[in-house]
Amino acid sequence: MKIGNESEKLEFKKTTAELKEGVISMAAILNKHGGGELYFGIQNDGTPVGQTIGANTLRDISQAVSNHLEPKVYPKIMEAVINNKRCIHIEFLGDKAPYLAYGRAYIRVADEDKQMSAAELEDYILRKHAAKDSWDGEPSYKTAEDIDEDVLRRYIERANNVGRIDFAFTTKEDALIRLDLLKDGKLKNAAAVWFCGESLFELQMAIFATPERFTFLDINRAGGNIMRMMDMAEKYISINIRFRVEFDGSLQRNEIPEIPITAVREAIVNSYCHRDFKSSQNNEVVIYSDRVEIYNPGTFPLGFTPQDFIDGKGSSVKRNPLLAQLMYYVKDIESFGTGIRRISNECKAAGVKVVFETRKLGFAVVFYRPKIHPVSDVSAVYSIPENVGVSSRDASANVGANNRDVGVNVGVNVDVNVGVNVGVNVGVNETQMKIINLLSENPRLTAQQLCDKLGITKRRVESNLRTLKEIKIIERVGAAKNGYWIVKKPE
């Protein structure tokens, strides 16, 4: 009868002939989980086969552990009878990682022991020290005077409303003390980036016309406290993706985003919760013609893969525990270590492909935008959303509501009457649709005339004309002075 399966905290060895491998497994498990169990006398599949136990067997195991596992660990080693088979059971704990077995460092990955490279070991050590003295818990140069009181007051109200704190706002100092955000009279970094208006970090946002970083349609940089930047990132994506409009026979139309906004919001929150604030890189939101990427500096936890968290097997690894706690109090995060799984589930339910990429210096969530195809039923078309869903965080998000010509990426899936009845099957933005209409009415309009009619700069007109030419919706015939435009169905 089998007793179970090997796991990240449980290892089976058939006999003490595998003692060296057993010590290596102990080091790998200690480095990943701080403790676990090891059995001798059980096959890898969990079948007890028994182990010969002599007068010195337990002592030999103890000496091997003592001599070849550093720092020192003092395991509990005992005989155990399982299914009438004599086995050896070892329980071990340690909090002085990294542990080395025979001079080398290992990390547990599923039920295997992976040797760490020099770079991985260095990263492990840095993470260990960061966990003990995390950046967000260190004192900043700011004081309570730098706090935006309205932002702090609204935060306390939100946390009370969702039932995760039980004290009311009285003074800034009292709230900060209760939230453990003061150290030696200075704001901890978590408070400085969460409640102060001054920009300590930037958010970079951009839109590209193609799947590559070649043609910019828009580039933007923003700063402020983290709440504000999270709102800005969410709104930037919301106003620049397509929304499918479904009519169900009622007066209210149903607008469905091509990427679930709840998943987008979760990815943005996670990108700040887990970013490496000591890095000189910024958080990024990049919109391509085929995908949306949300990137944060900060490598993925060693020994884990995104799939571990999707499967619910990953344990919470908090790079910024105090900042994560602030997010938890107002339900920006529901529970620790579950963000990737929720993003995956939301996208699966919506039929949207999402990929979690571990990059050399950071981590990215990549949402793939659905391809647009002609539809026969006008009850489901893509259009400009009237009310873009934006979270109700306290900080105001003054993003791109100025109708810049990257505007709202409108996927028009039905024939659009622009004089020549053009079937537009690709994503175009609002300004580009206006240009198509104007050129259909008067093919000889110049860029300057378009600029005057649209009330935007000539540079933006030329950028949009270039994009429309690239996606083969318009074509220029003749010279710049005497030529004209053809509006056509794209290939």
C-alpha positions in Angstrom: 0.0 0.0 0.0 1.4 3.4 -1.0 1.7 6.1 1.6 1.5 9.1 -0.7 3.5 11.0 -3.3 6.7 13.0 -3.2 6.2 16.7 -3.0 8.2 19.9 -2.4 8.4 19.1 1.3 8.5 15.3 1.2 11.2 13.0 -0.2 11.4 9.2 -0.5 14.6 7.2 -0.8 14.7 3.4 -1.3 17.8 2.8 0.9 20.5 4.6 2.7 22.7 3.8 -0.3 21.1 7.1 -1.5 22.2 9.0 1.7 24.1 11.6 -0.3 21.0 12.3 -2.5 18.9 12.4 0.7 21.1 15.2 2.2 20.9 17.1 -1.0 17.1 16.8 -0.9 17.1 18.2 2.7 19.1 21.2 1.6 16.8 21.9 -1.4 13.7 21.6 0.8 15.2 23.8 3.5 16.0 26.5 1.0 12.5 26.4 -0.5 10.3 25.8 2.6 12.5 25.9 5.7 11.7 22.3 6.6 10.3 19.0 5.5 10.4 15.2 5.8 12.7 12.5 4.4 12.1 8.7 4.4 14.5 5.9 3.8 12.9 2.5 2.9 10.2 3.9 0.6 10.3 3.8 -3.2 9.8 7.0 -5.3 6.2 6.0 -6.0 5.4 5.9 -2.2 5.6 2.1 -1.8 7.2 1.0 1.5 10.0 -1.6 0.8 11.8 -1.4 4.1 15.3 -0.6 5.1 17.9 -2.6 6.9 18.6 -0.8 10.2 21.8 -1.7 12.0 23.3 -0.5 15.3 25.0 2.5 13.6 22.5 3.3 10.8 20.8 6.3 12.5 24.2 7.6 13.7 25.6 7.4 10.2 22.7 9.4 8.9 23.2 12.0 11.7 26.9 12.3 10.9 26.3 12.7 7.2 23.9 15.5 7.8 26.2 17.1 10.3 29.3 16.8 8.1 27.8 17.7 4.7 24.9 20.1 5.3 25.8 23.8 6.2 24.7 25.7 8.2 24.2 23.0 10.8 20.8 21.4 11.1 19.7 19.0 13.9 17.1 16.8 12.5 14.8 14.3 14.3 15.8 10.8 13.1 13.8 7.8 14.1 12.7 4.4 13.1 9.2 4.0 11.7 7.3 0.8 10.8 5.0 1.4 7.8 3.0 -1.5 6.4 5.1 -3.9 8.5 8.3 -2.5 6.9 11.1 -1.0 8.9 11.8 2.5 7.6 13.7 5.6 8.7 11.8 8.9 9.1 13.7 12.2 9.3 12.0 15.6 10.2 14.1 18.7 9.7 13.7 22.5 10.2 16.0 25.5 9.6 15.8 29.2 9.3 19.4 30.0 8.2 19.1 29.6 4.5 20.8 29.3 2.1 21.8 25.7 3.0 24.6 24.0 1.1 24.9 20.2 0.6 28.4 19.0 -0.1 29.4 22.6 -0.8 26.6 23.3 -3.3 23.2 25.1 -3.1 20.0 23.4 -4.2 16.4 24.5 -4.5 13.3 22.3 -4.5 11.2 22.4 -7.7 8.2 20.1 -7.5 9.7 16.8 -6.4 13.2 17.5 -7.8 16.3 19.1 -6.4 17.7 21.7 -8.8 21.3 23.0 -8.3 21.4 26.8 -8.1 23.7 28.7 -10.4 26.0 31.3 -8.9 23.6 34.0 -10.1 20.6 32.3 -8.6 22.4 31.8 -5.3 23.3 35.6 -5.3 19.7 36.5 -6.1 18.5 34.1 -3.3 20.8 35.8 -0.7 19.6 39.2 -1.8 16.0 38.2 -1.5 16.6 36.7 1.9 18.0 40.0 3.2 15.3 42.0 1.4 12.7 39.9 3.3 14.2 40.7 6.6 14.6 44.4 5.9 12.3 45.0 3.0 12.5 48.3 1.1 8.9 49.3 2.0 9.7 49.0 5.7 12.7 51.2 5.6 12.4 54.9 6.7 12.2 57.5 4.0 13.2 61.1 4.2 9.5 62.2 4.5 7.5 62.9 7.6 3.8 62.9 8.5 3.7 66.5 7.3 4.2 65.3 3.7 1.1 63.1 3.8 -1.9 64.1 1.8 -4.5 64.1 4.6 -7.5 63.7 2.3 -5.9 60.6 0.6 -5.2 59.1 4.0 -8.6 59.8 5.4 -10.4 58.3 2.3 -8.1 55.3 2.6 -9.1 54.7 6.2 -12.8 55.1 5.2 -12.4 52.5 2.4 -10.7 50.0 4.7 -13.5 50.5 7.3 -16.2 50.0 4.7 -14.8 46.7 3.5 -14.3 45.6 7.2 -10.5 45.1 7.2 -9.7 47.7 9.8 -11.7 48.8 12.8 -10.5 52.3 13.8 -11.7 55.6 12.5 -9.5 58.5 11.2 -8.6 61.0 13.9 -5.2 62.5 13.0 -2.5 61.6 10.5 -0.1 60.6 13.2 -2.6 58.3 14.9 -3.5 56.6 11.6 0.1 56.1 10.6 1.0 54.6 14.0 -1.9 52.2 13.8 -0.9 51.2 10.3 2.8 50.7 11.4 4.0 53.3 8.9 6.3 55.4 11.1 9.9 54.7 12.1 12.0 57.1 14.1 9.7 59.9 13.2 10.0 59.2 9.5 7.5 57.7 7.1 8.3 54.2 6.0 8.8 53.9 2.3 5.4 52.2 1.9 3.6 55.3 3.3 5.7 57.6 1.2 4.8 56.0 -2.1 1.2 55.3 -1.1 0.0 58.6 0.6 2.3 61.4 -0.6 1.6 63.3 -3.7 5.2 63.8 -4.9 6.4 61.4 -7.6 9.1 59.1 -6.4 8.6 56.7 -9.3 7.2 56.9 -12.8 4.8 54.9 -14.9 5.6 54.5 -18.6 2.8 54.0 -21.0 2.9 53.6 -24.8 0.9 52.4 -27.8 2.4 50.9 -30.9 0.8 50.5 -34.3 2.2 46.9 -34.9 3.2 43.9 -32.8 6.7 45.3 -32.6 8.2 48.5 -31.0 8.5 50.4 -34.3 5.8 52.9 -34.8 4.7 54.9 -31.8 1.1 56.0 -31.8 1.4 57.5 -28.3 3.9 57.6 -25.4 3.2 58.9 -22.0 4.8 59.1 -18.6 3.1 59.7 -15.3 4.0 60.0 -11.6 2.4 60.5 -8.2 1.5 58.1 -5.5 1.0 54.4 -6.3 -2.8 54.6 -6.0 -2.8 57.3 -8.7 -0.5 55.4 -11.0 -2.5 52.2 -10.7 -5.6 54.2 -11.6 -3.8 55.8 -14.5 -2.5 52.5 -15.9 -6.0 50.9 -15.7 -7.7 53.9 -17.4 -5.0 54.1 -20.1 -5.7 50.5 -21.0 -9.5 50.8 -20.7 -9.7 53.7 -23.1 -7.4 52.2 -25.6 -8.8 48.7 -26.1 -11.9 47.7 -27.9 -15.3 47.1 -26.3 -17.8 44.7 -27.9 -21.4 46.0 -27.7 -24.2 43.5 -27.3 -27.8 44.5 -27.7 -30.2 42.2 -25.8 -33.4 43.9 -26.8 -33.5 46.3 -23.8 -32.6 50.0 -23.9 -29.4 49.3 -22.0 -26.5 48.1 -24.2 -24.0 45.7 -22.8 -20.3 46.7 -23.3 -17.8 43.9 -23.0 -14.1 44.7 -23.1 -11.8 42.6 -25.4 -9.7 41.9 -22.2 -11.4 41.5 -18.8 -10.9 44.7 -16.9 -10.9 42.8 -13.6 -7.9 40.8 -14.8 -6.2 44.0 -16.0 -6.7 45.6 -12.6 -5.3 42.5 -10.8 -2.2 42.5 -13.0 -1.6 46.2 -12.4 -2.0 45.9 -8.6 0.4 42.9 -8.6 2.9 44.8 -10.7 3.3 47.3 -7.9 2.9 44.9 -5.0 5.8 42.7 -6.3 8.0 45.2 -8.0 11.6 45.8 -7.0 11.6 49.4 -5.8 15.4 49.4 -5.6 15.5 49.0 -9.4 16.0 52.0 -11.7 13.5 50.6 -14.1 9.9 51.8 -14.2 6.6 50.0 -14.3 5.3 49.8 -17.9 2.0 49.5 -19.7 2.5 48.8 -23.4 -0.4 48.3 -25.9 0.4 46.6 -29.2 -1.9 45.8 -32.1 -2.1 42.2 -30.9 -1.5 42.3 -27.2 -1.3 44.4 -24.0 1.7 44.0 -21.7 1.9 45.0 -18.0 5.6 44.9 -16.8 7.2 45.4 -13.5 10.9 45.3 -12.5 11.5 42.5 -10.1 12.4 38.9 -10.9 10.0 36.0 -10.2 10.6 34.0 -6.9 13.3 31.5 -7.3 12.1 27.9 -7.4 8.6 28.8 -8.5 7.0 29.2 -11.9 3.8 31.1 -12.7 2.1 27.7 -13.3 2.7 26.8 -9.6 0.5 29.8 -8.6 -2.1 29.0 -11.3 -2.4 25.5 -9.9 -2.6 26.8 -6.3 0.7 25.2 -5.4 2.8 28.4 -4.9 3.1 29.9 -1.5 3.0 33.7 -1.0 6.4 35.4 -1.5 6.1 39.0 -0.4 8.8 41.3 -1.7 7.0 44.3 -0.2 5.0 42.9 2.7 4.0 46.3 4.2 2.8 47.6 0.9 0.9 44.3 0.3 -0.8 44.8 3.7 -1.9 48.3 2.7 -3.4 46.9 -0.5 -5.1 44.1 1.4 -6.8 46.5 3.8 -8.7 48.1 1.0 -9.3 44.9 -1.0 -6.9 45.9 -3.8 -5.7 42.4 -3.2 -8.1 39.7 -1.9 -5.5 37.3 -0.4 -1.8 36.9 -0.7 -0.3 34.7 -3.5 -3.6 34.3 -5.5 -3.3 37.1 -8.1 -1.9 35.1 -11.0 -4.5 32.4 -10.5 -7.4 35.0 -10.5 -6.0 36.6 -13.7 -5.8 33.2 -15.4 -9.3 32.2 -14.3 -10.8 35.6 -15.5 -9.1 35.3 -18.9 -10.1 31.6 -19.3 -13.7 32.5 -18.6 -13.6 35.3 -21.2 -11.7 33.2 -23.8 -8.7 35.5 -23.7 -5.1 34.2 -24.0 -2.9 35.4 -21.2 0.8 34.5 -20.7 3.0 35.2 -17.7 6.6 35.9 -18.7 9.5 35.7 -16.4 12.1 38.1 -17.9 15.8 38.7 -17.0 15.1 41.7 -14.9 11.4 41.6 -14.3 8.0 40.0 -14.9 5.2 40.7 -17.4 1.6 39.7 -17.8 0.7 39.6 -21.5 -2.9 39.7 -22.6 -3.4 38.8 -26.2 -6.1 40.8 -28.0 -8.7 38.8 -29.9 -8.5 39.1 -33.7 -11.4 41.1 -35.2 -13.5 39.4 -37.8 -16.6 40.5 -39.7 -19.8 39.7 -37.9 -23.2 39.0 -39.4 -25.2 40.0 -36.4 -25.3 43.7 -35.6 -26.3 42.8 -32.0 -22.5 42.3 -31.3 -20.2 45.0 -32.7 -17.2 46.8 -31.5 -17.6 50.5 -30.6 -16.4 53.3 -28.4 -17.3 52.6 -24.8 -19.5 55.3 -23.3 -18.5 54.6 -19.7 -15.1 53.1 -19.3 -14.9 51.0 -16.1 -12.4 52.6 -13.7 -11.8 51.4 -10.2 -13.0 53.5 -7.3 -9.6 54.2 -5.7 -9.1 57.5 -4.0 -6.5 59.0 -6.3 -7.8 60.8 -9.3 -6.5 59.4 -12.7 -6.1 62.3 -15.1 -5.2 60.1 -18.1 -5.6 60.9 -21.7 -9.2 62.0 -21.4 -8.1 64.8 -23.7 -9.1 62.8 -26.8 -5.6 62.3 -28.1 -5.6 60.7 -31.4 -4.4 57.3 -30.1 -7.8 57.8 -28.6 -10.0 54.8 -28.2 -9.0 51.8 -30.3 -12.3 51.1 -32.0 -12.6 47.8 -33.7 -15.3 48.3 -36.3 -16.6 45.0 -37.5 -19.4 46.1 -39.8 -19.6 48.0 -43.0 -19.2 51.7 -42.3 -20.9 54.1 -44.6 -18.0 56.5 -45.5 -19.1 57.3 -49.0 -17.6 54.2 -50.6 -19.0 51.7 -48.1 -15.6 50.5 -46.7 -15.6 47.2 -44.8 -13.2 48.0 -42.0 -12.1 44.8 -40.4 -9.1 46.1 -38.3 -8.8 48.2 -35.2 -8.8 51.9 -35.8 -9.1 54.7 -33.3 -11.7 57.5 -33.2 -9.5 60.1 -34.9 -8.6 57.6 -37.7 -12.3 57.0 -38.3 -12.8 60.8 -38.7 -10.0 60.9 -41.2 -11.5 58.0 -43.2 -14.9 59.9 -43.3 -13.3 63.2 -44.4 -11.1 61.6 -47.1 -14.1 59.7 -48.4 -16.0 62.9 -48.8 -13.0 64.8 -50.2 -10.0 62.7 -51.4 -7.9 65.7 -52.1 -7.7 67.0 -48.5 -4.2 67.8 -47.4 -2.6 67.0 -44.0 -2.9 70.7 -43.1 -6.6 70.8 -44.1 -7.2 67.6 -42.0 -5.4 69.3 -39.1 -7.7 72.3 -39.4 -10.9 70.2 -39.5 -9.9 67.9 -36.7 -8.4 70.5 -34.4 -5.2 68.5 -33.8 -1.6 69.0 -34.6 -0.2 68.2 -38.1 2.2 65.7 -36.6 -0.7 63.7 -35.2 -2.5 63.8 -38.5 0.5 62.6 -40.3 1.0 59.8 -37.7 -2.5 58.6 -38.2 -2.3 58.8 -42.0 0.9 56.7 -41.9 -0.9 54.1 -39.7 -3.9 54.0 -42.0 -1.5 53.5 -45.0 0.3 50.7 -43.1 -2.9 48.8 -42.5 -4.0 49.4 -46.1 -7.2 51.3 -45.4 -6.0 54.4 -47.5 -3.6 54.8 -50.4 -1.9 57.9 -51.7 -2.0 58.5 -55.5 0.1 61.1 -57.1 2.4 63.9 -55.7 1.9 65.6 -52.3 0.7 68.8 -54.0 -1.7 67.5 -56.8 -2.4 63.9 -55.6 -5.4 62.4 -53.9 -6.4 59.7 -51.4 -8.2 56.4 -52.1 -10.2 54.9 -49.2 -10.4 51.2 -49.8 -11.2 47.9 -48.1 -8.1 46.5 -46.5 -6.4 43.4 -47.9 
